[in-house]
């Protein structure tokens, strides 16, 4: 019986519950949802709200199916659609107050459409403002939710404010929030999706009501930065590509501040900043941010960026690429300033700009930087640190072409750079340097030692030098400076110490050497000073001092001093020509003061004055040294001359010269008041006149020269008048002899300078008022005749013609006349002094002279003698007189017989 009663009671209870549930679902809930929920949501969102179905479950509470909230301004667009939402609630408060307590809310398959419009406002801006202001109609109940469980939902974000509108989907795989009396918890598993690329995100957090502290954590993977590039436009660089395989962090906060610690790995990162690119970077980042609550302006942050590897590309002003090796960047800052501590490692740098190429460069930079992030006037970028450069090569540098294995330590502070411990190889020789860049002023001090044969090609690119061949060494100290405020050009100054120097001018066959020398130079003044103590040339030592002013059109001043020379010159170079404004000095006994020019083909054009002692002609004309020395030529001469033509081919010179000398000696003979007038053109020289005084007489020579490279042909004519033989003999080996007289002569000769035996010519001589017996063959002729008084007899006059040919001088009418003896000779004397003469004599009787015919008819007093042998050792022989000689004698003596 009892069982039946229990069953009946349970049945009644079940029917009552079912009936109650039916009543609630069909009568209570529609009214409740419409009055409390739908009306409240419409009042809150100012938009239309619809529900397809409402159910009540003992286990799930109120279940809403097909809940849709439409946008305020566009009732056709859904703002939120929920496939199913269920909530349990506490009944009494729910009915008695305008308040809803929901212990549990579950949402399935919700879709929230969030949009940013072109004016950069959001489609829910009005809703946010409404929530901040609170309900104005009282229809919206206060809702207290103890827990939320959302799954399989999405937030669809559409951004029309960008140039190209984008769409992003946030998939809410699972979102759980829980609230207790002490704390609130949240956990979410999300997926961010854009352009078919998904990024999983996990979020968790807890909030303590007691101390109002909260903490959270997030973790995302597989974030493609390129996908979200449109939202990275405000950065100082742009993303070309990049992936974040993992990003995780924690958040903590209280009433005073919020703190976040973030760790991220980034791969395949490509960044572009104007002409600079970071390629395929692989890095790790740790960041800590702290923000005072409700005051983002006081945000501060710090962290570390570890660069595992990257490529670096620069396209302007240099084209460069290199590799970033493991490096570390520590950073900190706030909204105003970003502070960086860089420990940057770079290798494999290749760079080029115009002709300059940098290769194999690498280095380490340890730099502290402060970068302003706001426009405050008192904030300017600043940095300082140390940069180490190693093993860099630079090619394409003007003049020197290449600098290799460059190493340096650079101290930098803002725009100032201090260069320390710099070394390199220039021309394969080690060089060390120090310097600075300060206020845009550059200065560098370098030193090194170089073989001169390596430096000469470098100098020849700046300065036109003669064809020199250098050997030796130099120790260089160079100061390089550049001041953009004054000039953009780099200036070089310094000095060079030279040692063991030898140099040759192969074209001229000249060779010099010296143990030391000193150069000082300054390119800003285009000036070079040089000094050599002892230049050795042909076993003699010379000093050289001078300056070189200007490089394109240089003015050169030089002074050469030696035991046989002192030369000073001022010369300039115009294009390919050297102009000598002054060339004066002494070389041997040659004094000169010249001006002129020499062009690149060694053609010269000089004019000026010369003074020379003729005995030194053999120095300047070594080809004719033997002949000049044999002639015993000496005397001081001065010339005014104009000379032009190729320096090495005197036969092609054009010459105008006039000379004077007070005294010239030739084989001991003296010639005074000598004057010369000479011209040369087209390999022909013209001795217009060579006049002189000699022994109370006067002489003149004129002639012509045919000049070839190996020989000179000449044709000369000379006239002597009134030469006092008595004075002349004093300058000859016959100075102790008693001959005298007045000499007149004319002579014409021709020949070749390199062959004395080639002389040909002829002339005539006349001696009057003389005493001519002391000539050796004549004196011995008197002894041969055995006439004692002939030892003191003399000829008072002589005349005759002579000819020069075949290495001898010949005559057929040499006549010598005296008071007691007449002589007529024919024959020759060779250049070697050999005699071949036939001499016919007529001895005049003593006392009153008779008629000539009678004198000649006396055979005893008429004699013919053959003279042979040499001038020193003549030989005599009597010989019959021919009729022609008889006739000549008659003509001679007819003029002197009484």
C-alpha positions in Angstrom: 0.0 0.0 0.0 2.8 2.3 0.9 4.5 1.7 -2.4 1.4 2.7 -4.2 1.1 5.9 -2.2 4.8 6.7 -3.0 4.4 6.0 -6.6 1.2 8.1 -6.7 3.1 10.9 -5.0 6.0 10.7 -7.4 3.6 10.7 -10.3 1.8 13.7 -9.0 5.2 15.4 -8.4 6.3 14.5 -11.9 3.1 15.8 -13.5 3.3 18.9 -11.4 6.9 19.5 -12.5 6.1 18.7 -16.1 3.2 21.0 -15.9 5.3 23.6 -14.3 8.0 23.2 -16.9 5.4 23.4 -19.6 3.9 26.5 -18.0 7.4 28.1 -17.6 8.4 27.4 -21.2 5.1 28.5 -22.7 3.9 31.3 -20.5 6.6 32.6 -18.2 9.7 32.5 -20.3 8.3 34.4 -23.3 7.2 37.2 -21.1 10.4 37.1 -19.0 12.7 37.0 -22.0 10.8 39.7 -23.8 10.5 42.0 -20.8 13.8 41.4 -19.1 16.3 40.1 -21.7 15.2 41.2 -25.2 13.9 44.6 -24.1 17.1 45.1 -22.1 19.4 44.2 -25.0 17.5 46.4 -27.4 17.7 49.2 -25.0 21.4 48.6 -24.5 22.3 48.2 -28.2 19.7 50.5 -29.7 19.2 47.8 -32.3 16.8 45.1 -33.0 17.1 41.8 -31.1 15.4 38.5 -32.1 15.3 35.0 -30.7 14.1 32.0 -32.7 13.3 29.7 -29.8 13.3 29.8 -26.0 13.5 26.7 -23.8 13.9 26.0 -20.1 15.8 23.1 -18.8 16.2 21.9 -15.3 19.9 21.3 -15.9 20.8 24.1 -18.4 18.4 26.8 -17.3 17.2 29.2 -20.0 18.2 28.1 -23.5 18.1 30.7 -26.3 18.3 29.4 -29.9 19.0 31.7 -32.9 19.7 34.9 -30.9 20.5 37.8 -33.2 21.4 41.4 -32.4 21.3 43.8 -35.4 23.3 47.0 -35.9 21.8 50.2 -34.8 22.3 52.1 -38.0 21.7 49.2 -40.4 19.0 46.8 -39.2 19.7 44.4 -42.0 23.3 43.7 -40.8 23.8 41.3 -38.0 26.1 42.5 -35.2 26.0 39.3 -33.2 24.4 36.0 -33.9 24.4 33.1 -31.4 23.3 29.6 -32.4 22.6 28.6 -28.8 23.0 30.3 -25.5 22.0 28.9 -22.1 22.1 30.3 -18.7 21.2 29.2 -15.2 20.0 31.8 -12.8 18.9 32.5 -9.2 15.1 32.7 -9.2 14.1 35.1 -6.4 16.4 37.9 -7.2 15.5 37.4 -10.8 11.8 38.0 -10.2 11.9 40.6 -7.5 14.7 43.0 -8.6 15.9 44.5 -11.9 19.0 42.3 -11.6 19.9 39.0 -13.0 22.4 36.6 -11.4 23.6 34.0 -13.8 25.8 31.3 -12.2 26.6 29.9 -15.5 26.4 31.0 -19.2 27.3 28.8 -22.1 27.5 30.0 -25.7 27.9 27.9 -28.8 28.6 28.9 -32.3 28.5 32.7 -31.8 29.5 35.1 -34.6 30.4 38.7 -33.7 30.9 41.1 -36.6 33.3 43.9 -35.7 34.1 46.6 -38.3 36.3 49.7 -38.6 34.8 52.2 -40.9 36.7 54.4 -43.4 36.5 57.3 -40.9 38.4 55.0 -38.5 35.5 54.7 -36.1 34.1 51.3 -35.0 30.6 50.0 -35.6 30.2 49.4 -31.9 31.4 52.8 -30.8 27.9 53.8 -29.8 27.5 50.6 -27.8 30.7 51.2 -25.9 29.6 54.7 -25.1 26.2 53.4 -23.9 27.8 50.8 -21.6 30.0 53.5 -20.1 27.0 55.8 -19.5 24.7 53.0 -18.1 21.0 52.3 -18.9 18.7 55.3 -19.2 15.4 53.6 -19.4 15.7 51.0 -16.7 14.9 48.2 -19.1 18.4 46.8 -19.0 18.9 44.7 -15.9 22.1 44.5 -14.0 23.8 41.2 -14.9 26.1 39.3 -12.7 27.7 36.3 -14.4 29.6 33.8 -12.3 31.0 31.8 -15.2 31.1 31.8 -19.0 31.8 29.0 -21.3 32.0 29.8 -25.0 33.0 27.4 -27.8 33.0 27.2 -31.5 32.6 30.9 -31.9 34.2 33.6 -34.0 34.8 37.3 -34.2 34.9 38.6 -37.8 36.8 41.8 -38.0 36.5 43.9 -41.2 38.8 47.0 -41.6 37.7 49.4 -44.3 40.0 52.2 -43.0 43.0 50.8 -44.8 43.8 51.5 -48.4 43.1 47.9 -49.1 40.3 46.6 -46.8 41.2 43.5 -44.8 39.3 40.8 -42.9 40.5 39.0 -39.9 38.8 36.1 -38.1 39.3 35.3 -34.4 38.1 31.8 -33.8 37.1 31.2 -30.2 37.7 27.5 -29.8 37.1 27.6 -26.1 36.6 30.5 -23.7 36.0 29.8 -20.0 35.7 32.5 -17.3 34.9 31.7 -13.6 34.2 34.0 -10.7 34.1 33.3 -7.0 34.0 35.3 -3.9 37.8 35.7 -3.9 38.9 35.7 -7.6 38.0 35.6 -11.2 39.6 33.2 -13.8 39.8 33.2 -17.6 41.1 30.6 -20.0 40.8 30.8 -23.8 42.0 28.8 -26.8 41.8 31.1 -29.9 42.8 31.0 -33.5 43.5 34.2 -35.4 42.9 33.7 -39.1 43.7 35.9 -42.1 44.3 35.1 -45.7 44.0 31.4 -44.9 46.9 31.6 -42.4 46.0 30.6 -38.9 47.8 31.6 -35.6 46.9 29.6 -32.5 46.6 31.7 -29.3 46.2 30.6 -25.7 45.3 33.0 -23.0 44.9 32.5 -19.2 44.4 34.9 -16.3 43.3 35.3 -12.7 42.1 38.3 -10.7 42.1 38.6 -6.9 39.2 40.7 -5.5 40.8 40.8 -2.1 44.0 42.7 -3.1 42.9 43.7 -6.6 45.8 42.1 -8.2 45.8 40.2 -11.5 48.1 38.1 -13.5 47.8 36.4 -16.9 49.7 34.6 -19.6 49.5 34.3 -23.4 51.1 32.1 -25.9 50.8 32.2 -29.7 52.6 30.3 -32.5 53.0 30.5 -36.3 52.4 34.2 -36.7 53.2 35.5 -40.2 54.1 39.1 -39.9 53.7 39.8 -43.6 50.1 39.0 -43.3 49.6 41.8 -40.8 51.9 44.3 -42.6 49.1 46.8 -43.1 49.0 47.4 -39.3 52.8 48.0 -39.1 52.9 51.2 -41.1 53.8 53.5 -38.2 57.1 51.7 -37.5 60.4 53.3 -38.7 60.8 50.4 -41.1 58.6 48.1 -43.1 58.2 44.3 -43.0 58.9 42.5 -46.2 58.6 39.1 -44.6 58.9 37.4 -41.2 57.5 34.7 -39.0 57.1 34.4 -35.3 57.2 30.6 -34.5 56.5 31.3 -30.9 55.5 34.3 -28.8 54.6 34.0 -25.1 54.3 36.4 -22.2 52.9 37.1 -18.8 50.9 40.1 -17.5 50.6 41.2 -13.9 48.9 44.2 -12.4 47.4 46.0 -9.4 45.9 49.3 -8.7 49.2 51.1 -9.4 50.8 49.5 -12.4 50.7 46.8 -15.1 53.7 44.7 -16.0 54.3 42.5 -19.0 57.1 40.1 -19.8 57.2 38.9 -23.4 59.5 36.4 -25.1 59.5 35.9 -28.9 61.4 34.0 -31.6 61.5 35.6 -35.1 62.6 33.8 -38.2 63.0 34.8 -41.9 62.6 38.5 -41.0 63.1 41.0 -43.8 63.0 44.7 -42.9 63.5 47.7 -45.1 64.5 51.2 -43.9 64.8 53.5 -47.0 67.9 52.0 -48.8 68.8 49.6 -46.0 67.5 46.0 -45.7 67.8 43.4 -43.1 67.4 40.0 -44.8 66.4 36.6 -43.5 67.1 37.6 -39.9 66.8 34.9 -37.1 66.5 36.4 -33.7 65.1 36.1 -30.1 63.5 38.9 -28.2 62.8 39.3 -24.4 60.8 42.4 -23.4 59.6 43.7 -20.1 57.0 46.6 -20.1 55.7 48.5 -17.1 52.8 50.9 -17.3 51.3 52.9 -14.4 47.6 52.1 -14.3 45.5 54.4 -16.5 48.6 56.4 -17.7 50.2 55.0 -20.8 52.3 58.2 -21.2 54.5 56.8 -18.5 55.2 53.4 -20.1 58.7 52.1 -19.7 60.3 49.0 -21.1 63.5 47.0 -21.3 64.7 43.9 -23.0 67.2 42.0 -25.0 67.4 41.1 -28.7 69.7 38.3 -29.6 70.5 38.3 -33.3 71.4 34.7 -34.3 72.0 35.5 -38.0 70.9 38.0 -40.7 71.9 39.5 -44.0 72.4 43.2 -44.4 71.9 45.1 -47.7 72.5 48.8 -48.4 71.8 50.4 -51.7 72.5 54.1 -51.2 74.9 55.9 -51.2 76.9 52.6 -51.2 75.8 49.3 -52.6 76.7 46.9 -49.8 75.9 43.6 -48.4 77.2 41.7 -45.4 76.3 39.1 -42.7 75.2 39.8 -39.2 76.8 37.1 -36.9 75.5 36.3 -33.4 74.9 39.7 -31.8 73.2 41.1 -28.8 71.1 44.3 -28.5 69.9 45.4 -25.0 67.3 48.1 -25.0 65.2 50.2 -22.6 63.1 53.3 -22.8 59.8 55.1 -22.5 57.5 57.0 -24.8 60.2 59.7 -25.4 63.5 57.9 -25.7 64.7 54.4 -26.8 68.0 53.4 -25.4 70.1 50.7 -27.0 73.3 48.8 -26.0 74.5 47.1 -29.2 77.1 44.4 -29.3 76.9 43.9 -33.1 79.0 41.4 -35.0 79.3 41.8 -38.8 81.3 39.8 -41.3 81.7 39.3 -45.1 80.9 42.9 -46.0 81.1 43.6 -49.7 80.5 47.2 -50.7 81.0 49.5 -53.8 80.5 53.1 -54.7 81.6 54.2 -58.2 85.1 52.8 -58.5 85.6 52.1 -54.8 85.1 48.5 -53.8 85.3 47.1 -50.2 85.7 43.4 -49.7 86.1 40.9 -46.9 85.2 43.5 -44.2 84.1 42.5 -40.8 84.0 43.9 -37.3 82.4 44.3 -33.9 80.4 47.3 -32.8 79.8 48.0 -29.1 77.6 51.1 -29.0 75.2 52.8 -26.6 72.5 54.8 -28.3 69.6 57.1 -27.3 67.0 57.6 -30.0 64.2 60.2 -29.4 60.7 58.9 -30.1 59.0 62.2 -29.7 59.4 65.7 -31.2 60.6 67.4 -28.0 63.2 70.0 -28.9 65.6 69.0 -26.1 65.8 65.4 -27.4 68.3 64.6 -30.0 69.9 61.3 -31.1 73.1 60.4 -29.3 75.4 57.5 -29.3 78.8 56.4 -28.2 80.9 53.3 -28.2 83.7 51.3 -29.9 83.9 49.8 -33.3 86.5 47.2 -34.2 87.2 46.7 -38.0 89.2 43.7 -39.1 90.6 42.4 -42.4 88.9 44.8 -44.7 90.1 45.4 -48.3 89.5 48.5 -50.3 90.1 48.6 -54.0 89.7 51.2 -56.7 91.2 54.1 -54.8 92.6 56.8 -57.0 96.4 56.6 -57.4 97.1 53.8 -54.9 94.3 51.4 -56.1 94.2 49.1 -53.1 94.4 49.1 -49.3 94.3 45.6 -47.8 93.9 43.9 -44.4 92.6 47.0 -42.7 92.1 46.8 -38.9 91.1 49.6 -36.7 89.6 50.5 -33.3 87.2 53.4 -33.6 85.8 55.3 -30.6 82.6 57.1 -31.6 80.5 59.7 -29.8 77.6 61.2 -31.8 79.2 62.6 -35.0 82.7 62.4 -33.6 85.0 59.5 -34.3 88.4 58.8 -32.7 90.6 56.4 -34.8 92.9 54.2 -32.8 95.2 51.3 -33.5 94.5 51.4 -37.3 96.7 49.3 -39.4 96.6 48.3 -43.1 98.7 47.3 -46.1 99.3 49.8 -48.8 101.3 48.7 -51.8 101.8 45.5 -49.8 103.6 47.4 -47.1 102.4 47.8 -43.5 101.0 51.2 -42.4 99.8 52.4 -39.1 97.5 55.3 -38.4 95.5 57.4 -35.9 93.0 60.2 -36.4 89.6 61.6 -35.7 86.4 63.0 -37.2 85.2 65.9 -35.2 82.5 68.5 -36.2 82.7 67.1 -39.7 86.5 67.8 -39.8 88.5 64.7 -40.7 92.2 64.2 -39.7 94.4 61.2 -40.1 98.1 60.6 -39.2 99.7 57.6 -40.9 103.2 56.3 -41.1 104.9 53.5 -43.1 107.9 52.5 -45.1 107.9 51.9 -48.8 110.3 51.0 -51.6 110.6 53.9 -54.0 110.0 51.8 -57.0 106.5 51.2 -55.7 105.8 54.9 -55.0 107.1 56.2 -58.3 104.1 54.9 -60.4 101.8 56.6 -57.8 103.6 59.9 -58.0 103.6 59.8 -61.8 99.7 59.8 -61.7 99.8 63.1 -59.9 102.9 64.8 -61.3 104.5 64.6 -64.7 108.0 63.2 -64.0 110.8 62.6 -66.5 111.6 59.0 -67.3 113.1 58.0 -64.0 114.1 54.7 -62.6 114.1 54.7 -58.8 115.4 52.3 -56.2 115.7 52.9 -52.5 113.5 53.2 -49.4 111.4 55.9 -47.8 109.9 56.3 -44.3 106.6 58.3 -44.7 104.7 60.3 -42.2 101.4 61.7 -43.7 98.7 63.9 -42.2 95.4 63.7 -44.1 92.7 66.3 -43.4 89.4 67.4 -44.8 87.2 70.3 -43.7 83.9 70.5 -45.6 83.4 74.0 -44.3 86.4 75.1 -46.3 86.8 72.5 -49.0 85.6 69.0 -49.8 89.0 68.0 -51.1 91.3 65.8 -49.0 94.6 67.5 -48.2 97.8 65.6 -47.5 100.9 66.9 -45.7 103.9 65.3 -44.2 107.4 64.3 -44.7 109.5 61.5 -46.2 112.9 60.3 -45.1 114.8 58.7 -48.0 117.6 56.2 -47.7 119.9 54.3 -50.1 118.5 56.1 -53.1 119.7 55.6 -56.7 117.9 56.8 -59.7 118.6 56.9 -63.4 117.5 58.8 -66.5 117.9 56.1 -69.1 117.3 58.3 -72.0 120.1 60.6 -71.0 122.4 57.9 -69.6 122.6 59.7 -66.2 122.8 57.8 -62.9 122.7 59.3 -59.4 122.8 57.9 -55.8 122.5 59.3 -52.3 122.4 57.8 -48.8 119.7 60.1 -47.5 117.2 62.8 -48.4 114.3 64.6 -47.0 110.9 65.6 -48.5 108.1 67.8 -47.1 104.8 68.1 -48.8 101.4 69.8 -48.5 98.7 69.1 -51.1 96.5 71.9 -49.8 99.2 74.4 -50.8 100.3 72.1 -53.6 103.8 72.4 -52.3 106.8 70.0 -52.1 110.1 70.8 -50.5 113.1 68.6 -51.0 116.7 68.4 -49.7 119.5 65.9 -50.5 122.8 66.3 -48.7 125.0 64.2 -50.9 124.0 63.0 -54.4 126.8 61.0 -55.9 127.4 61.4 -59.6 130.6 60.3 -61.3 132.5 60.1 -58.0 131.5 63.6 -57.1 129.0 64.7 -54.4 126.3 67.3 -54.9 123.6 68.8 -52.7 120.1 69.5 -54.0 117.5 71.9 -52.4 114.3 73.2 -53.8 110.5 73.6 -53.8 107.8 72.3 -56.1 104.7 74.7 -56.0 101.6 73.6 -57.8 100.9 70.2 -59.3 98.9 70.9 -62.5 101.1 73.9 -63.5 104.0 73.5 -61.1 106.5 76.2 -60.3 109.8 74.4 -59.4 112.8 76.1 -57.8 115.9 74.1 -57.4 119.5 74.7 -56.3 122.3 72.2 -57.1 125.7 72.7 -55.5 128.8 70.7 -56.0 132.5 70.9 -56.5 132.1 71.8 -60.1 128.6 73.2 -60.3 126.2 75.6 -58.8 122.9 75.9 -60.6 119.7 77.6 -59.6 116.5 77.4 -61.7 112.9 78.6 -61.6 110.7 76.6 -63.9 107.0 76.0 -64.5 105.1 73.3 -66.4 102.3 74.3 -68.8 100.5 71.2 -70.2 103.4 69.1 -71.5 106.0 71.9 -71.6 108.5 73.1 -69.0 109.1 76.8 -69.0 112.4 78.1 -67.4 112.0 81.7 -66.3 115.5 81.5 -64.9 118.3 79.0 -65.3 121.6 80.4 -64.1 124.7 79.2 -62.4 128.2 77.8 -63.0 129.1 74.4 -64.4 132.8 73.8 -64.6 134.0 77.2 -65.9 130.7 77.7 -67.8 128.7 80.6 -66.5 125.2 80.9 -67.8 122.0 82.9 -67.3 119.2 81.5 -69.5 115.5 81.4 -70.0 113.4 79.2 -72.2 111.4 76.0 -72.5 111.5 72.2 -73.1 108.5 70.4 -74.4 107.5 66.7 -73.9 109.4 65.7 -77.1 112.6 67.2 -75.6 112.6 70.1 -78.0 114.2 73.2 -76.4 114.1 76.9 -76.9 116.5 78.9 -74.9 118.1 82.4 -74.9 120.5 84.1 -72.6 124.1 84.7 -71.8 127.0 82.2 -71.5 130.5 82.6 -70.2 133.1 79.9 -70.7 136.8 79.2 -70.5 137.6 77.6 -73.9 139.9 75.1 -72.3 136.8 73.3 -71.0 135.1 72.9 -74.3 136.3 69.3 -74.3 134.0 68.7 -71.3 130.9 69.7 -73.4 132.1 68.2 -76.6 133.8 65.0 -75.6 133.8 63.7 -79.2 136.4 66.4 -80.1 138.3 66.4 -76.8 141.5 65.1 -78.3 141.6 67.8 -81.1 140.6 70.6 -78.6 143.3 69.6 -76.2 145.9 69.4 -78.9 145.0 72.9 -80.1 145.8 74.3 -76.7 142.7 76.4 -76.8 141.9 78.6 -73.8 140.4 81.9 -72.9 137.3 83.5 -71.3 134.5 84.1 -73.7 131.0 85.5 -73.2 128.1 84.8 -75.5 124.6 86.1 -76.1 122.7 83.3 -77.8 119.3 81.9 -78.9 119.2 78.1 -79.3 116.2 76.0 -80.3 115.8 72.4 -81.4 115.9 68.8 -80.1 118.1 68.6 -77.1 119.9 65.5 -78.1 120.5 66.4 -81.8 122.7 69.5 -81.8 123.0 69.2 -85.6 119.3 70.2 -85.8 119.6 73.2 -83.6 118.8 76.7 -84.7 121.4 79.1 -83.3 122.0 82.8 -83.2 125.1 83.6 -81.2 127.3 86.5 -80.6 130.4 86.3 -78.5 133.3 88.3 -77.2 136.6 87.6 -75.5 139.4 89.9 -74.4 142.0 87.2 -74.9 142.1 83.8 -76.5 145.1 81.5 -76.7 145.5 78.9 -79.5 148.7 76.8 -79.4 150.3 79.5 -77.3 149.4 82.3 -79.7 147.4 85.3 -78.3 144.3 86.8 -79.9 142.7 89.8 -78.4 139.4 91.7 -78.7 137.8 88.6 -80.3 134.3 88.9 -81.6 132.0 86.1 -83.0 128.8 86.2 -85.0 127.4 82.7 -85.6 124.1 81.4 -86.9 122.9 77.8 -87.6 119.8 76.6 -89.4 118.8 73.4 -91.1 122.0 71.6 -90.3 124.1 74.4 -91.7 126.3 76.7 -89.6 127.4 80.1 -90.7 130.5 81.8 -89.2 129.4 85.3 -90.3 132.5 86.7 -88.7 135.2 85.9 -86.2 137.4 89.0 -85.9 140.4 89.5 -83.6 143.6 91.5 -83.0 146.9 89.7 -83.0 150.4 91.1 -82.5 149.7 94.6 -83.7 147.7 93.2 -86.6 144.1 92.3 -87.4 142.5 89.1 -88.5 139.1 87.8 -89.6 137.6 84.4 -90.3 134.4 83.6 -92.2 133.0 80.3 -93.2 130.3 77.6 -93.3 129.7 74.3 -91.6 127.6 71.3 -92.9 126.6 69.6 -89.7 125.7 65.9 -89.6 125.2 63.6 -86.6 128.7 62.0 -86.9 130.7 64.7 -88.6 131.0 68.4 -89.4 132.3 69.6 -92.8 133.6 73.1 -93.0 134.8 75.7 -95.4 136.7 78.7 -93.9 138.4 81.8 -95.2 140.8 83.8 -93.1 142.7 87.1 -93.6 145.6 88.4 -91.5 147.0 91.9 -91.8 150.1 93.6 -90.3 151.0 90.9 -87.8 154.3 91.7 -86.1 156.4 88.5 -86.2 158.8 89.8 -83.7 156.0 89.9 -81.2 154.5 86.7 -82.3 157.7 84.6 -81.9 157.7 85.4 -78.2 154.6 83.1 -77.8 156.3 80.3 -79.7 159.2 77.9 -79.2 161.2 80.3 -81.5 161.2 83.1 -78.9 165.0 83.1 -78.8 165.4 83.5 -82.5 166.1 86.8 -84.3 163.5 86.6 -87.1 161.0 89.5 -87.5 158.8 91.2 -90.0 155.2 92.2 -90.8 153.0 89.4 -91.9 150.0 89.4 -94.1 148.1 86.3 -95.3 144.9 85.0 -96.6 143.9 81.4 -96.6 140.9 79.3 -97.5 140.5 75.7 -96.2 137.8 73.0 -96.2 137.6 69.6 -94.5 135.9 67.4 -92.0 136.1 67.8 -88.2 136.9 64.1 -87.6 139.7 63.9 -90.1 142.7 66.4 -89.9 144.1 64.9 -93.1 141.0 65.9 -95.0 142.0 69.6 -95.0 142.2 71.2 -98.5 142.8 74.8 -99.5 145.2 77.4 -100.4 146.3 81.0 -99.9 149.0 83.5 -100.1 151.4 85.2 -97.7 153.5 88.4 -97.7 156.2 89.3 -95.2 157.9 92.6 -95.4 160.5 94.6 -93.4 161.7 91.4 -91.8 164.5 89.2 -90.8 163.7 85.6 -91.8 166.9 83.6 -91.6 166.2 81.6 -88.4 163.9 79.1 -89.9 165.8 75.8 -89.4 166.0 74.5 -93.0 167.2 78.0 -94.2 169.8 78.3 -91.5 171.2 74.9 -92.3 171.1 75.8 -95.9 173.6 78.6 -95.2 175.9 76.1 -93.6 175.6 73.9 -96.7 176.8 76.7 -98.9 179.9 77.3 -96.8 179.5 81.1 -96.8 180.3 82.3 -93.3 178.5 85.6 -93.6 175.3 83.7 -94.2 175.2 82.9 -90.5 173.8 86.4 -89.9 172.2 87.1 -93.2 168.4 87.7 -93.3 165.6 88.0 -95.8 163.8 91.2 -95.5 160.7 90.1 -97.4 158.8 87.0 -98.5 155.8 86.3 -100.6 154.2 83.4 -102.4 151.2 81.2 -102.9 150.6 77.9 -101.2 148.2 75.0 -101.5 146.9 72.4 -99.0 146.0 68.9 -100.2 146.9 65.3 -99.6 148.2 65.9 -96.1 150.8 68.5 -97.2 151.3 72.2 -97.9 152.9 72.9 -101.3 154.1 76.0 -103.2 155.7 76.7 -106.6 156.6 80.4 -106.1 157.7 81.0 -102.6 160.1 84.0 -102.8 162.4 85.3 -100.1 164.6 88.3 -100.8 167.4 89.9 -98.9 170.3 92.4 -99.5 172.8 89.6 -100.3 170.7 86.6 -101.1 167.6 85.9 -103.2 165.6 82.6 -102.9 162.8 81.0 -104.9 161.4 77.6 -103.8 159.0 75.1 -105.0 158.0 71.9 -103.3 156.0 70.7 -100.3 156.1 70.0 -96.6 153.8 67.3 -95.1 151.7 67.6 -92.0 154.4 65.3 -90.4 157.2 67.8 -91.2 158.8 66.0 -94.1 160.5 68.2 -96.8 160.6 68.0 -100.5 161.8 71.4 -101.9 163.9 72.7 -104.8 165.5 75.9 -103.7 167.2 78.2 -106.1 169.5 80.9 -104.7 171.3 84.0 -106.1 174.2 85.3 -104.1 174.7 89.0 -104.8 178.3 90.3 -105.1 179.7 92.6 -102.4 180.5 96.2 -103.1 178.9 98.3 -105.9 176.3 96.1 -107.6 176.4 95.7 -111.4 173.6 95.0 -113.7 171.4 92.0 -112.9 171.9 90.3 -116.2 175.6 90.3 -115.6 175.1 88.9 -112.1 172.9 86.1 -113.1 175.2 85.1 -115.9 177.9 84.3 -113.4 177.3 80.6 -112.7 179.5 80.7 -109.7 177.0 82.9 -107.8 173.8 81.0 -109.0 172.9 77.8 -107.1 170.1 75.2 -107.0 169.7 73.0 -104.0 167.4 70.0 -103.4 166.1 69.9 -99.7 164.7 66.7 -98.3 164.5 65.1 -94.9 162.5 66.8 -92.1 162.2 70.2 -90.7 164.3 69.2 -87.8 166.9 67.2 -89.9 166.9 68.7 -93.4 169.1 67.2 -96.2 170.7 69.2 -99.1 172.0 68.4 -102.6 173.1 70.6 -105.4 171.1 70.4 -108.6 171.1 72.1 -112.1 169.0 75.1 -112.6 166.3 74.9 -115.3 165.4 77.7 -117.7 162.1 78.4 -115.9 164.0 79.0 -112.7 166.3 81.3 -114.5 163.5 83.3 -115.8 161.9 83.6 -112.3 165.2 84.6 -110.8 165.5 87.3 -113.4 162.1 88.6 -112.6 162.8 88.6 -108.9 166.2 90.3 -108.9 165.3 92.8 -111.6 163.3 94.5 -109.0 166.0 94.7 -106.4 169.3 95.1 -108.5 170.6 98.6 -108.9 
